[in-house]
Structure formats: structure tokens, C-alpha cells
Amino acid sequence: MKTQDIVRRLWDEAGRGNIAVWADGTITLVPKDYKGETGGKKPVAILKPIALVNKYDFLDFALADEELLTTIEETIRAGGGTVSRG
């Protein structure tokens, strides 16, 4: 999966819930109170859109922010997932 695709999804879903990133590369919207498991499987990361992208006025700013990209990548890798920049 690509970091910029995750940022786009975070941007699109801000205010609607959190984003679960799964080992197979899928990204799903989950409720804010999500307990971290669906059907016996746990996502590699749960990302909170408002906390991550709400400070940016434009999507392009978020897509180019080195700190944001690194934070997302480190979170996914810490959960055992793989991610790369686009």
C-alpha cells in the first residue's frame, strides 16, 4: 500500500470514523469506538483522521508533509504491515 493513498483516505473520511489498515493492504472505515477486531482478525493499524489531517488546509499540504508520512509509515510497520511512498 502507498502512504499517499492512506493520506487521501484519511482526508476523505475525516469526521466519519477511524481508518483500519489491514495486513492484506485494504483500508476500511471503522467506528470511533472500534475495539480493534473484526471476525477474529486485527488490523495492523487504526488511524484517526481528525488527529492526523485536520490541521492541513489542503490535501496537497498533507500529501507533502514529511512528518505526517513518516508517522503513518512507522505506525503501520510497527503493527507488522508494509507501506511505501508513491
Residue frames as qw, qx, qy, qz and C-alpha x, y, z in Angstrom:
[[0.000, 0.889, 0.458, 0.000, 0.00, 0.00, 0.00],
 [0.410, 0.429, -0.005, 0.805, 1.10, 3.57, -0.58],
 [0.250, -0.359, -0.476, 0.763, 1.36, 6.19, 2.12],
 [0.139, 0.081, -0.157, -0.974, -0.21, 8.88, -0.07],
 [0.439, -0.293, -0.702, -0.477, -3.25, 6.66, -0.71],
 [0.432, -0.445, -0.693, 0.367, -3.69, 6.33, 3.05],
 [0.108, -0.264, -0.188, 0.940, -3.45, 10.11, 3.47],
 [0.289, -0.110, -0.460, -0.833, -6.13, 10.59, 0.78],
 [0.502, -0.397, -0.752, -0.160, -8.40, 8.13, 2.55],
 [0.341, -0.386, -0.531, 0.673, -7.79, 9.84, 5.90],
 [0.046, 0.111, -0.084, -0.989, -8.69, 13.17, 4.29],
 [0.401, -0.205, -0.605, -0.657, -11.87, 11.78, 2.73],
 [0.581, -0.409, -0.702, -0.033, -13.05, 10.07, 5.92],
 [0.185, 0.084, -0.462, 0.863, -12.23, 12.81, 8.45],
 [0.401, -0.069, 0.243, -0.881, -15.19, 13.20, 10.78],
 [0.788, 0.007, -0.343, -0.512, -16.82, 9.91, 9.76],
 [0.953, -0.299, 0.042, -0.024, -14.80, 7.47, 11.89],
 [0.378, -0.669, 0.590, 0.249, -11.34, 5.94, 12.04],
 [0.687, 0.527, -0.438, -0.240, -9.39, 4.06, 9.40],
 [0.816, -0.317, 0.484, 0.024, -8.34, 0.43, 9.88],
 [0.414, 0.653, -0.590, -0.234, -5.37, -0.70, 7.80],
 [0.947, -0.114, 0.253, -0.159, -5.25, -4.47, 7.26],
 [0.547, -0.430, 0.630, 0.344, -2.33, -6.80, 6.52],
 [0.606, 0.359, 0.637, 0.312, -3.68, -7.52, 3.03],
 [0.251, 0.027, 0.261, 0.932, -3.46, -3.82, 2.14],
 [0.139, -0.669, -0.595, -0.423, -7.13, -2.98, 2.45],
 [0.052, 0.036, -0.348, 0.935, -8.31, 0.12, 4.23],
 [0.257, -0.576, -0.730, -0.263, -11.73, 0.28, 5.86],
 [0.230, -0.507, 0.139, -0.819, -13.73, 2.85, 7.77],
 [0.482, -0.307, -0.788, 0.229, -14.45, 1.77, 11.35],
 [0.347, -0.857, -0.296, -0.240, -16.46, 3.47, 14.12],
 [0.041, 0.759, -0.400, 0.512, -14.63, 5.78, 16.52],
 [0.623, -0.484, 0.483, -0.381, -15.26, 3.29, 19.34],
 [0.854, 0.290, -0.414, -0.120, -13.95, 0.31, 17.34],
 [0.777, -0.559, 0.283, -0.063, -12.48, -2.35, 19.64],
 [0.028, -0.706, 0.672, 0.223, -9.77, -3.43, 17.20],
 [0.248, -0.107, 0.953, 0.135, -11.01, -6.78, 15.90],
 [0.678, 0.296, -0.062, -0.671, -13.37, -7.94, 13.15],
 [0.932, 0.200, -0.209, -0.221, -14.16, -11.57, 12.54],
 [0.904, -0.341, 0.109, 0.232, -11.24, -12.65, 14.70],
 [0.676, 0.324, 0.070, 0.659, -8.75, -10.53, 12.75],
 [0.289, -0.807, -0.130, 0.498, -6.97, -7.43, 13.96],
 [0.490, 0.853, -0.001, 0.179, -5.84, -4.59, 11.71],
 [0.715, 0.093, -0.197, 0.664, -2.15, -3.67, 11.62],
 [0.179, -0.067, -0.217, 0.957, -3.11, -0.09, 12.48],
 [0.004, 0.804, 0.595, 0.023, -6.06, 2.09, 13.34],
 [0.318, 0.093, 0.047, 0.942, -5.54, 5.67, 12.22],
 [0.002, 0.737, 0.534, -0.414, -7.53, 8.66, 13.45],
 [0.427, 0.583, 0.369, 0.585, -8.17, 11.02, 10.52],
 [0.136, -0.957, -0.153, -0.206, -9.02, 14.14, 12.51],
 [0.615, -0.708, 0.192, 0.289, -5.88, 13.88, 14.63],
 [0.679, -0.097, 0.447, 0.574, -3.68, 13.29, 11.58],
 [0.354, 0.325, 0.482, 0.733, -5.00, 15.50, 8.78],
 [0.068, -0.863, -0.500, 0.034, -7.34, 18.08, 10.32],
 [0.340, -0.714, 0.028, 0.612, -4.54, 20.65, 10.74],
 [0.331, -0.055, 0.554, 0.762, -3.99, 20.93, 6.98],
 [0.364, 0.507, 0.120, -0.772, -5.95, 23.45, 4.93],
 [0.678, 0.493, -0.321, -0.440, -5.47, 21.49, 1.72],
 [0.987, -0.020, 0.157, -0.002, -4.94, 17.83, 0.86],
 [0.683, 0.606, -0.234, 0.332, -1.76, 18.70, -1.07],
 [0.129, -0.747, 0.484, -0.437, -0.19, 20.02, 2.14],
 [0.812, -0.332, 0.415, -0.240, -0.90, 16.74, 3.92],
 [0.944, 0.317, 0.044, 0.080, 0.42, 14.68, 1.00],
 [0.541, 0.656, -0.296, 0.435, 3.73, 16.56, 1.10],
 [0.412, -0.771, 0.330, -0.356, 4.24, 16.66, 4.88],
 [0.499, 0.385, -0.755, 0.180, 7.27, 14.52, 5.72],
 [0.193, -0.229, 0.733, -0.611, 6.34, 14.23, 9.39],
 [0.756, 0.101, 0.220, -0.608, 2.81, 13.00, 8.63],
 [0.796, 0.366, -0.438, -0.201, 4.02, 10.47, 6.06],
 [0.310, 0.379, -0.799, 0.350, 6.68, 9.17, 8.43],
 [0.428, -0.160, 0.589, -0.666, 4.20, 8.88, 11.32],
 [0.855, 0.187, 0.010, -0.483, 1.80, 6.83, 9.21],
 [0.699, 0.420, -0.579, 0.000, 4.59, 4.59, 7.90],
 [0.083, 0.358, -0.794, 0.484, 6.04, 3.95, 11.35],
 [0.614, -0.069, 0.438, -0.652, 2.60, 3.13, 12.77],
 [0.887, 0.265, -0.153, -0.346, 1.84, 0.61, 10.03],
 [0.575, 0.437, -0.668, 0.179, 5.27, -1.01, 10.20],
 [0.188, -0.346, 0.711, -0.583, 5.04, -1.27, 13.99],
 [0.762, 0.042, 0.351, -0.543, 1.86, -3.31, 13.51],
 [0.601, -0.087, 0.769, 0.198, 3.57, -5.66, 11.06],
 [0.612, 0.707, 0.340, -0.099, 2.29, -4.09, 7.84],
 [0.540, -0.045, 0.365, 0.757, 4.16, -2.88, 4.79],
 [0.218, 0.915, 0.278, -0.193, 3.88, 0.54, 3.23],
 [0.560, -0.018, 0.273, 0.782, 5.81, 2.62, 0.70],
 [0.104, 0.635, 0.071, -0.762, 5.70, 6.12, -0.67],
 [0.650, 0.605, 0.460, 0.009, 4.06, 6.75, -4.01]]
